[in-house]
Amino acid sequence: MALNLICYNNPLLALSLLLITGFILGALAQKIKLPSLIGYIAAGILIGPFCCNLIDAKMSHDFSPITEFALSLFGFTLGTHLIMRKLHNAGKRISYILLCEILLVPLIIFLALLLFTDTPLPMTLLLSAIGLTTSPSSIIHIITQKRAKGVFTKTLVSAVALNNIAAVILFSLVLNIAAALMKQNSSLTVTELIAAPAIQILGSIALGTGVALILLLFTRKSSSLTFHFSILIVAILFLTGIASTLQMPGFLSCMVLGFVVSNYSTRKHLLLKSFNNIEPGIYVLFFVLAGAHMDFSMAHKAGIAGIVFILARGLGKFLAPTLGAKLSHSSKNIQRWIGFALMPQAGVSIGFVMIVGNNPLFAEFANELTTIVLGAVVLYEILGPILADTALKKSGEENKDRARLLDFLHEEYILVGLNSADKWKALEELARFMHRVHGIREVTVSELIESVTAREKQMSTALGEGVAVPHAIIEGGPKIRGVIGISQQGIDFHALDEKPINLIVLIATPQAHYDQHIQVLASIAKIFGKDPELREQMNKASSPAEAHDLLQTGSADLHNVYLDD
């Protein structure tokens, strides 16, 4: 009790206790092979009102600006993962997964509540919309901790980002409909029901875009890490505050900010690097505070409606993305594990609950709705991260977010179904593809094509056995970049063995990295030249994702060494 009083009078001491306890239990969780996130939440439960009460409900509420800022930061981080040139060949599966989630998850929850409970229709609609959300904070933290990278990880992050955008739009629409039902106002038109949510969503997007453009203007010439850090923090704080004042979703505004920075900023490496050092502390505070907010007394009060909501959401979140993955003919990895990975639920759904609780129209069921959702959050924020962690491990992408010798063997850099039957047209097609997907700025596309064709005219770059490695030396660039082109019909490259070329690996090497150039060529020769089964499977690959998965196993993975080993 005395320590509680000391913490109450000294918020800085309370914050330090949150961080210390979180870091300790997070480390212990990792020791027993659990996500550190579980340790952070356990730390919050331990020092929160439910257990030791060192941080009581009043203090937890006082720290809400930190939680709000952290949620905005997660939104920004999610937005930075939506890089259009890297998602150009992933759109089909992400769209199918998103569409199935939007259609099926709310429908399954709605029907389950309607059939097995007596919850009022407005409350049923609101719960159906709230159940759609996936916790971005949990997913981002686990991916960062596991250093995961690959097709599954890219699909998961994109699905979570778009899921939350869809959830914000759906909730805004349903909130309006539920309010009309509570007022028994049948005179409202469809236009009037949609207008308010549309203004909120479009306003939030416009706000994020406007701040992002100002940010790009201010950072285009500076190379100071401190300046980039300062202006980025100011931008996120401003967006969070102004969106809250205007009653717009600040999370969405910050996601738009991250999207614009990641796709259009010439200084994005400085902007993204600038806050790497504060991210761990923000993660810890957010999840410890989330644990401190958990009220387990709510769980048993949720009753039948709470149980039905939890089970229906779990069923929907598993079935919908799995169906989307199957319909889009995604890889087996995605089909098996995407449903488990999308289970976590927390921050955004809690924000929705607060909106419902603050609206007097919903006073008659606000407490019951809060109890049901918080009960679900308690369960899904403990079990969800474990399921997501397991999914990432089973996908085989854990610990792969590290620099590799062939750092371009990723889905977005693979072109299946080369259209050109002629050698020179194929080289031009691949050079244009490389310039676009890598976002090359050091040379123009014409200069890249000229360099590639000039080298090819000196001597054929065909290795034989259906493999060619054309390459160019360019003026600048941060690293060696490459793309893979697959031609099922084969292209005449004047190879010594006179076999048509089905597999083309095009490389662009900056002059400063020429010493690594020979290593890259040797590694490509080992991967593709000595494995006829891999070549045959690559030639038959029906999608870039399938080709990518082939390159992550066996000798291909073995010969693509990590540079930090």
C-alpha positions as CSV (number, residue, x, y, z in Angstrom):
1,M,0.0,0.0,0.0
2,A,2.9,2.3,0.9
3,L,4.6,1.6,-2.4
4,N,1.3,2.2,-4.2
5,L,1.1,5.6,-2.6
6,I,4.7,6.4,-3.5
7,C,4.1,5.4,-7.2
8,Y,0.9,7.5,-7.2
9,N,2.8,10.6,-6.1
10,N,5.7,9.9,-8.4
11,P,4.7,8.9,-12.0
12,L,8.4,8.7,-13.1
13,L,9.0,6.0,-10.4
14,A,5.9,4.2,-11.6
15,L,7.2,4.3,-15.2
16,S,10.6,2.9,-14.2
17,L,8.9,0.1,-12.3
18,L,6.8,-0.7,-15.4
19,L,9.9,-0.9,-17.6
20,I,12.1,-2.8,-15.1
21,T,9.4,-5.4,-14.4
22,G,8.5,-5.7,-18.1
23,F,12.1,-6.2,-19.2
24,I,12.7,-8.8,-16.5
25,L,9.6,-10.9,-17.1
26,G,10.1,-10.5,-20.9
27,A,13.6,-12.0,-20.6
28,L,12.2,-14.8,-18.5
29,A,9.5,-15.5,-21.0
30,Q,12.1,-15.9,-23.7
31,K,14.1,-18.3,-21.5
32,I,11.1,-20.7,-21.5
33,K,10.6,-20.3,-25.3
34,L,7.6,-17.9,-25.0
35,P,7.2,-14.6,-26.8
36,S,8.7,-11.8,-24.6
37,L,5.3,-10.0,-25.2
38,I,3.7,-12.6,-22.8
39,G,6.2,-11.6,-20.2
40,Y,5.4,-7.9,-20.6
41,I,1.7,-8.6,-20.2
42,A,2.4,-10.8,-17.2
43,A,4.4,-7.9,-15.7
44,G,1.4,-5.6,-16.1
45,I,-0.9,-8.1,-14.5
46,L,1.6,-8.6,-11.6
47,I,2.0,-4.9,-10.7
48,G,-1.5,-3.9,-11.8
49,P,-4.8,-3.6,-9.8
50,F,-5.6,-7.3,-10.2
51,C,-2.5,-8.5,-8.3
52,C,-0.1,-6.3,-6.3
53,N,-1.9,-3.0,-7.1
54,L,1.4,-1.0,-7.3
55,I,-0.2,0.7,-10.4
56,D,-3.9,1.1,-9.7
57,A,-6.7,1.7,-12.2
58,K,-6.4,5.5,-11.8
59,M,-2.7,5.5,-12.6
60,S,-3.2,3.2,-15.5
61,H,-5.7,5.7,-16.9
62,D,-3.3,8.5,-16.3
63,F,-0.8,6.7,-18.6
64,S,-3.3,6.5,-21.4
65,P,-1.4,9.1,-23.5
66,I,1.6,6.7,-23.6
67,T,-0.7,3.9,-24.8
68,E,-2.3,6.2,-27.4
69,F,1.1,7.3,-28.7
70,A,2.4,3.7,-28.8
71,L,-0.7,2.6,-30.8
72,S,0.0,5.5,-33.3
73,L,3.6,4.3,-33.5
74,F,2.4,0.8,-34.4
75,G,0.2,2.3,-37.0
76,F,3.1,4.2,-38.5
77,T,5.2,1.0,-38.5
78,L,2.5,-1.0,-40.2
79,G,2.2,1.7,-42.9
80,T,6.0,1.5,-43.6
81,H,5.5,-2.2,-44.4
82,L,3.1,-1.4,-47.2
83,I,5.7,-0.8,-49.9
84,M,3.9,-0.9,-53.2
85,R,6.8,-2.1,-55.3
86,K,7.3,-5.1,-52.9
87,L,3.6,-5.9,-53.0
88,H,3.1,-5.8,-56.7
89,N,2.9,-9.6,-57.1
90,A,1.2,-10.3,-53.7
91,G,-2.0,-8.4,-54.4
92,K,-4.2,-11.4,-55.3
93,R,-3.7,-13.4,-52.1
94,I,-3.8,-10.3,-49.8
95,S,-7.0,-9.2,-51.4
96,Y,-8.6,-12.6,-51.1
97,I,-7.6,-12.9,-47.4
98,L,-8.9,-9.4,-46.7
99,L,-12.2,-9.9,-48.6
100,C,-12.9,-13.2,-46.8
101,E,-12.2,-11.6,-43.4
102,I,-14.4,-8.7,-44.1
103,L,-17.3,-10.9,-45.3
104,L,-17.0,-13.9,-43.0
105,V,-15.7,-12.8,-39.5
106,P,-18.5,-10.2,-38.8
107,L,-21.1,-12.6,-40.3
108,I,-20.0,-15.6,-38.2
109,I,-20.1,-13.5,-35.0
110,F,-23.4,-11.8,-35.9
111,L,-25.1,-15.1,-36.7
112,A,-23.7,-16.8,-33.5
113,L,-24.9,-14.0,-31.2
114,L,-28.2,-13.9,-33.0
115,L,-28.8,-17.6,-32.7
116,F,-27.4,-18.4,-29.3
117,T,-27.9,-15.3,-27.2
118,D,-30.5,-12.6,-26.6
119,T,-28.2,-9.6,-27.1
120,P,-29.9,-6.5,-28.6
121,L,-29.5,-6.0,-32.3
122,P,-27.4,-2.8,-32.0
123,M,-25.0,-4.5,-29.6
124,T,-24.8,-7.6,-31.8
125,L,-23.8,-5.4,-34.8
126,L,-21.2,-3.5,-32.8
127,L,-19.6,-6.7,-31.5
128,S,-19.5,-8.2,-35.0
129,A,-17.5,-5.2,-36.2
130,I,-15.2,-5.1,-33.2
131,G,-14.4,-8.8,-33.6
132,L,-12.9,-8.2,-37.0
133,T,-9.8,-6.4,-35.6
134,T,-6.4,-7.9,-35.3
135,S,-3.8,-6.5,-32.8
136,P,-1.1,-4.7,-34.9
137,S,1.1,-4.2,-31.9
138,S,1.3,-7.9,-31.1
139,I,2.1,-8.9,-34.7
140,I,4.7,-6.2,-35.2
141,H,6.4,-7.0,-31.9
142,I,6.6,-10.7,-32.6
143,I,7.9,-10.2,-36.2
144,T,10.5,-7.8,-34.9
145,Q,11.6,-10.1,-32.1
146,K,11.7,-13.2,-34.3
147,R,13.5,-11.3,-37.1
148,A,11.1,-12.9,-39.5
149,K,11.1,-12.2,-43.2
150,G,9.6,-13.8,-46.3
151,V,6.4,-14.4,-48.2
152,F,4.4,-15.4,-45.1
153,T,5.6,-12.5,-43.0
154,K,4.9,-10.0,-45.8
155,T,1.4,-11.4,-46.2
156,L,0.8,-11.3,-42.5
157,V,1.8,-7.7,-42.0
158,S,-0.1,-6.5,-45.1
159,A,-3.2,-8.5,-44.0
160,V,-3.0,-6.9,-40.5
161,A,-2.6,-3.4,-41.9
162,L,-5.5,-3.7,-44.3
163,N,-7.6,-5.6,-41.8
164,N,-7.4,-2.7,-39.4
165,I,-8.2,-0.1,-42.1
166,A,-11.3,-2.3,-43.0
167,A,-12.2,-2.6,-39.3
168,V,-12.1,1.2,-38.8
169,I,-14.3,1.7,-41.8
170,L,-16.8,-1.1,-40.8
171,F,-17.0,0.0,-37.2
172,S,-17.6,3.7,-38.2
173,L,-20.5,2.5,-40.5
174,V,-22.0,0.1,-37.9
175,L,-21.7,2.7,-35.1
176,N,-23.9,5.0,-37.2
177,I,-26.4,2.2,-37.9
178,A,-26.5,1.1,-34.3
179,A,-27.1,4.7,-33.2
180,A,-30.0,5.0,-35.6
181,L,-31.5,1.8,-34.3
182,M,-31.2,3.0,-30.7
183,K,-32.9,6.3,-31.7
184,Q,-35.5,4.3,-33.7
185,N,-34.9,6.7,-36.5
186,S,-36.2,5.0,-39.6
187,S,-36.1,8.2,-41.6
188,L,-32.3,8.1,-42.0
189,T,-31.2,7.4,-45.6
190,V,-28.3,5.2,-46.7
191,T,-26.4,8.4,-47.7
192,E,-26.8,9.9,-44.2
193,L,-25.7,6.6,-42.6
194,I,-22.5,6.5,-44.7
195,A,-21.7,10.2,-44.8
196,A,-20.4,10.6,-41.2
197,P,-18.1,7.5,-41.4
198,A,-16.9,8.6,-44.8
199,I,-16.0,12.0,-43.6
200,Q,-14.1,10.5,-40.6
201,I,-12.1,8.1,-42.7
202,L,-11.4,10.4,-45.6
203,G,-10.5,13.2,-43.1
204,S,-8.1,10.8,-41.3
205,I,-6.4,9.8,-44.6
206,A,-6.2,13.5,-45.7
207,L,-4.7,14.5,-42.4
208,G,-2.1,11.7,-42.5
209,T,-1.2,12.6,-46.2
210,G,-0.9,16.3,-45.4
211,V,1.4,15.8,-42.5
212,A,3.4,13.3,-44.5
213,L,4.0,15.7,-47.4
214,I,5.2,18.4,-44.9
215,L,7.5,15.8,-43.4
216,L,8.9,14.9,-46.8
217,L,9.5,18.6,-47.5
218,F,11.4,19.3,-44.3
219,T,13.5,16.1,-44.5
220,R,14.5,16.1,-48.2
221,K,17.9,17.8,-47.7
222,S,18.9,17.0,-44.2
223,S,21.1,14.0,-43.3
224,S,21.0,14.5,-39.6
225,L,19.7,11.4,-37.7
226,T,18.7,13.6,-34.7
227,F,16.7,16.0,-36.9
228,H,14.8,13.1,-38.5
229,F,14.1,11.5,-35.2
230,S,12.8,14.8,-33.8
231,I,10.6,15.7,-36.7
232,L,9.1,12.2,-37.0
233,I,8.2,12.1,-33.3
234,V,6.6,15.6,-33.6
235,A,4.6,14.4,-36.7
236,I,3.3,11.3,-34.9
237,L,2.4,13.2,-31.7
238,F,0.7,16.0,-33.8
239,L,-1.3,13.4,-35.8
240,T,-2.3,11.5,-32.6
241,G,-3.4,14.7,-30.9
242,I,-5.2,16.4,-33.7
243,A,-7.0,13.2,-34.8
244,S,-8.2,12.7,-31.2
245,T,-9.5,16.3,-31.1
246,L,-11.3,15.9,-34.4
247,Q,-12.6,12.5,-33.3
248,M,-10.9,10.8,-36.2
249,P,-8.9,7.5,-36.1
250,G,-5.4,8.6,-35.4
251,F,-4.1,5.1,-35.9
252,L,-5.2,5.3,-39.5
253,S,-3.6,8.8,-40.0
254,C,-0.3,7.4,-38.7
255,M,-0.5,4.4,-40.9
256,V,-1.0,6.7,-43.9
257,L,2.1,8.7,-42.7
258,G,4.1,5.5,-42.6
259,F,2.9,4.5,-46.1
260,V,3.8,7.8,-47.7
261,V,7.2,7.9,-46.0
262,S,8.1,4.3,-47.0
263,N,7.0,4.8,-50.7
264,Y,7.9,8.3,-51.5
265,S,10.6,9.6,-49.1
266,T,14.2,9.8,-50.5
267,R,15.4,9.9,-46.8
268,K,13.2,7.0,-45.5
269,H,16.3,5.0,-44.3
270,L,17.1,7.9,-41.9
271,L,13.5,8.4,-40.9
272,L,13.0,4.7,-40.1
273,K,16.3,4.2,-38.5
274,S,15.9,7.3,-36.3
275,F,13.4,5.8,-33.8
276,N,14.8,2.2,-33.7
277,N,16.4,2.9,-30.4
278,I,13.2,3.9,-28.6
279,E,11.0,1.2,-30.1
280,P,11.8,-1.5,-27.5
281,G,11.0,0.8,-24.6
282,I,7.7,1.8,-26.2
283,Y,6.8,-1.8,-26.9
284,V,7.5,-2.7,-23.2
285,L,5.4,0.2,-21.8
286,F,2.5,-0.5,-24.1
287,F,2.2,-4.2,-23.3
288,V,2.9,-3.8,-19.6
289,L,0.1,-1.1,-19.4
290,A,-2.1,-3.5,-21.4
291,G,-1.5,-6.1,-18.8
292,A,-2.2,-3.6,-16.0
293,H,-5.5,-2.7,-17.7
294,M,-6.7,-6.3,-17.7
295,D,-9.5,-6.9,-15.3
296,F,-10.0,-10.7,-14.9
297,S,-13.2,-10.0,-12.9
298,M,-14.7,-9.1,-16.2
299,A,-14.1,-12.5,-17.7
300,H,-16.6,-14.5,-15.6
301,K,-19.2,-11.8,-15.9
302,A,-19.3,-12.0,-19.7
303,G,-21.7,-14.9,-19.5
304,I,-23.0,-16.9,-22.5
305,A,-22.7,-13.9,-24.8
306,G,-19.0,-13.6,-24.0
307,I,-18.3,-17.3,-24.6
308,V,-20.2,-17.2,-27.9
309,F,-18.3,-14.0,-29.0
310,I,-14.9,-15.6,-28.2
311,L,-15.7,-18.9,-29.9
312,A,-17.3,-17.2,-33.0
313,R,-14.4,-14.8,-33.4
314,G,-11.8,-17.6,-33.1
315,L,-13.7,-19.7,-35.7
316,G,-14.1,-16.7,-38.0
317,K,-10.5,-15.5,-37.7
318,F,-9.2,-19.0,-38.5
319,L,-11.6,-20.0,-41.3
320,A,-11.8,-16.7,-43.2
321,P,-8.1,-16.0,-44.0
322,T,-7.5,-19.7,-44.5
323,L,-10.3,-19.8,-47.1
324,G,-8.9,-16.6,-48.7
325,A,-5.4,-18.2,-48.9
326,K,-6.9,-21.4,-50.6
327,L,-9.0,-19.4,-53.1
328,S,-6.0,-17.4,-54.1
329,H,-3.9,-20.6,-54.5
330,S,-1.3,-19.3,-51.9
331,S,1.5,-21.5,-50.7
332,K,0.8,-24.3,-48.3
333,N,2.6,-22.4,-45.6
334,I,0.2,-19.5,-45.8
335,Q,-2.8,-21.8,-46.1
336,R,-1.8,-23.7,-43.0
337,W,-0.8,-20.9,-40.7
338,I,-2.3,-17.5,-41.6
339,G,-5.5,-18.2,-39.6
340,F,-3.5,-18.9,-36.4
341,A,-1.3,-15.8,-36.9
342,L,-4.3,-13.4,-37.1
343,M,-5.8,-14.3,-33.7
344,P,-4.3,-11.5,-31.4
345,Q,-6.8,-8.8,-30.4
346,A,-6.1,-5.7,-28.3
347,G,-5.5,-2.0,-28.9
348,V,-7.8,-1.0,-31.7
349,S,-10.8,-3.0,-30.3
350,I,-10.3,-1.4,-26.9
351,G,-10.5,2.0,-28.7
352,F,-13.8,0.9,-30.2
353,V,-15.1,-0.1,-26.8
354,M,-14.2,3.3,-25.4
355,I,-16.1,5.0,-28.3
356,V,-19.2,2.9,-27.5
357,G,-18.9,3.6,-23.7
358,N,-18.7,7.3,-24.3
359,N,-21.9,7.5,-26.3
360,P,-25.0,7.9,-24.1
361,L,-27.2,6.2,-26.8
362,F,-25.6,2.9,-25.9
363,A,-25.7,3.3,-22.1
364,E,-28.1,0.4,-21.6
365,F,-25.6,-2.2,-22.9
366,A,-22.3,-0.4,-22.8
367,N,-21.1,-2.2,-19.7
368,E,-22.0,-5.6,-21.0
369,L,-20.3,-4.9,-24.3
370,T,-17.2,-3.7,-22.5
371,T,-17.2,-6.8,-20.3
372,I,-17.5,-9.2,-23.3
373,V,-14.8,-7.4,-25.4
374,L,-12.3,-7.1,-22.5
375,G,-12.9,-10.7,-21.6
376,A,-12.0,-11.6,-25.2
377,V,-9.0,-9.3,-25.2
378,V,-7.7,-11.0,-22.0
379,L,-7.8,-14.4,-23.7
380,Y,-6.7,-13.4,-27.2
381,E,-3.9,-11.2,-26.0
382,I,-2.4,-14.1,-24.0
383,L,-3.1,-17.0,-26.4
384,G,-3.0,-14.9,-29.7
385,P,0.7,-14.1,-29.5
386,I,1.6,-17.7,-28.8
387,L,-0.3,-18.8,-31.8
388,A,1.2,-16.1,-34.0
389,D,4.7,-17.0,-32.7
390,T,4.1,-20.6,-33.5
391,A,2.8,-19.7,-37.0
392,L,6.0,-17.7,-37.8
393,K,8.2,-20.6,-36.6
394,K,6.3,-23.2,-38.6
395,S,6.5,-20.9,-41.7
396,G,10.3,-21.3,-41.6
397,E,10.8,-17.5,-41.8
398,E,12.1,-17.0,-38.2
399,N,15.6,-15.3,-38.0
400,K,15.7,-14.6,-41.8
401,D,15.6,-10.8,-41.6
402,R,19.3,-10.5,-42.0
403,A,21.6,-9.5,-44.9
404,R,22.5,-12.3,-47.2
405,L,24.9,-12.7,-50.1
406,L,22.0,-13.0,-52.5
407,D,19.7,-10.5,-50.8
408,F,17.3,-10.4,-53.8
409,L,15.9,-13.9,-53.7
410,H,12.5,-12.6,-52.6
411,E,9.1,-12.9,-54.1
412,E,8.9,-9.3,-55.2
413,Y,12.0,-9.7,-57.3
414,I,10.9,-12.7,-59.3
415,L,9.1,-12.5,-62.6
416,V,7.3,-15.7,-63.7
417,G,6.3,-16.0,-67.3
418,L,8.8,-13.8,-69.2
419,N,6.9,-12.6,-72.3
420,S,9.9,-12.1,-74.5
421,A,11.1,-14.9,-76.8
422,D,14.1,-13.0,-78.0
423,K,17.3,-12.7,-75.9
424,W,17.7,-8.9,-76.2
425,K,14.0,-8.2,-75.6
426,A,14.1,-10.5,-72.5
427,L,17.1,-8.6,-71.2
428,E,15.3,-5.3,-71.7
429,E,12.1,-6.7,-70.0
430,L,14.1,-7.8,-67.0
431,A,16.1,-4.6,-66.8
432,R,12.9,-2.6,-66.7
433,F,11.5,-4.9,-64.1
434,M,14.6,-4.5,-62.0
435,H,14.6,-0.7,-62.2
436,R,11.0,-0.6,-61.1
437,V,10.9,-3.2,-58.2
438,H,14.2,-2.1,-56.7
439,G,13.4,1.6,-57.1
440,I,16.8,2.3,-58.6
441,R,17.7,6.0,-58.6
442,E,21.4,5.9,-59.4
443,V,20.9,5.2,-63.1
444,T,18.0,5.6,-65.5
445,V,16.3,2.6,-67.0
446,S,17.9,3.3,-70.4
447,E,21.3,3.4,-68.8
448,L,20.7,0.1,-67.1
449,I,19.5,-1.6,-70.3
450,E,22.5,-0.2,-72.2
451,S,24.9,-1.5,-69.5
452,V,23.3,-5.0,-69.5
453,T,23.3,-5.4,-73.3
454,A,26.8,-4.0,-73.7
455,R,28.1,-6.7,-71.3
456,E,26.1,-9.4,-73.1
457,K,27.5,-8.4,-76.5
458,Q,31.0,-9.0,-75.2
459,M,30.2,-12.7,-74.4
460,S,27.1,-14.7,-73.7
461,T,26.4,-14.9,-70.0
462,A,24.7,-18.3,-70.3
463,L,26.1,-20.8,-67.8
464,G,24.5,-23.7,-69.5
465,E,21.8,-26.2,-68.3
466,G,19.1,-23.6,-69.0
467,V,20.6,-20.9,-66.7
468,A,22.0,-17.4,-67.6
469,V,23.4,-14.7,-65.4
470,P,23.5,-11.3,-67.3
471,H,25.0,-8.5,-65.3
472,A,25.8,-4.8,-65.3
473,I,28.2,-2.6,-63.4
474,I,26.5,0.7,-62.4
475,E,27.8,4.0,-60.9
476,G,26.3,3.9,-57.4
477,G,23.9,2.1,-55.1
478,P,23.8,0.7,-51.6
479,K,24.2,-3.0,-52.5
480,I,24.2,-5.6,-55.3
481,R,20.6,-5.9,-56.6
482,G,19.1,-8.6,-58.7
483,V,15.9,-10.1,-60.2
484,I,15.0,-13.6,-61.5
485,G,13.1,-14.2,-64.7
486,I,11.5,-17.5,-65.6
487,S,10.6,-18.4,-69.2
488,Q,8.7,-21.7,-69.6
489,Q,9.2,-21.8,-73.4
490,G,13.0,-21.0,-73.2
491,I,15.1,-18.3,-74.9
492,D,18.1,-18.8,-77.2
493,F,21.1,-17.2,-75.3
494,H,23.8,-18.8,-77.6
495,A,24.8,-21.1,-74.8
496,L,27.8,-23.5,-75.3
497,D,25.6,-26.5,-74.6
498,E,23.0,-25.0,-77.1
499,K,20.2,-25.5,-74.6
500,P,17.5,-22.8,-74.4
501,I,17.6,-20.6,-71.3
502,N,14.6,-20.9,-68.9
503,L,16.1,-19.2,-65.8
504,I,17.7,-15.7,-66.0
505,V,19.3,-14.1,-63.0
506,L,20.0,-10.4,-63.8
507,I,22.5,-8.6,-61.5
508,A,23.4,-4.9,-61.1
509,T,26.5,-4.3,-59.1
510,P,27.7,-0.9,-57.9
511,Q,31.4,-0.2,-58.6
512,A,32.0,0.1,-54.8
513,H,30.8,-3.5,-54.3
514,Y,32.7,-5.1,-57.2
515,D,34.8,-7.3,-54.8
516,Q,31.6,-9.1,-53.8
517,H,30.5,-9.5,-57.5
518,I,32.5,-12.7,-58.1
519,Q,31.1,-14.2,-54.8
520,V,27.6,-13.6,-56.0
521,L,28.2,-15.1,-59.4
522,A,29.8,-18.2,-57.8
523,S,26.9,-18.6,-55.4
524,I,24.3,-18.4,-58.2
525,A,26.3,-21.0,-60.2
526,K,26.3,-23.4,-57.1
527,I,22.6,-22.9,-56.5
528,F,21.3,-23.3,-60.0
529,G,24.1,-25.0,-61.9
530,K,24.4,-28.1,-59.7
531,D,20.8,-28.9,-58.8
532,P,18.8,-30.1,-61.8
533,E,15.8,-30.8,-59.6
534,L,15.7,-27.2,-58.4
535,R,16.0,-25.9,-62.0
536,E,13.1,-28.1,-63.1
537,Q,10.9,-27.0,-60.2
538,M,11.7,-23.4,-60.8
539,N,10.8,-23.7,-64.4
540,K,7.4,-25.1,-63.4
541,A,6.7,-22.5,-60.8
542,S,3.3,-21.0,-61.3
543,S,3.8,-17.9,-59.1
544,P,6.7,-15.8,-57.7
545,A,5.7,-17.0,-54.2
546,E,6.1,-20.7,-55.2
547,A,9.5,-19.9,-56.8
548,H,10.6,-18.0,-53.6
549,D,9.6,-21.0,-51.4
550,L,11.8,-23.3,-53.5
551,L,14.8,-20.9,-52.9
552,Q,14.4,-21.1,-49.1
553,T,15.1,-24.8,-48.8
554,G,17.9,-27.3,-49.5
555,S,21.1,-26.3,-51.3
556,A,19.6,-23.0,-52.5
557,D,19.3,-21.8,-48.9
558,L,22.6,-23.3,-47.9
559,H,24.6,-21.5,-50.6
560,N,22.9,-18.1,-49.9
561,V,25.0,-17.4,-46.8
562,Y,24.2,-14.8,-44.2
563,L,26.7,-11.9,-44.1
564,D,26.7,-11.7,-40.3
565,D,27.7,-15.4,-39.8
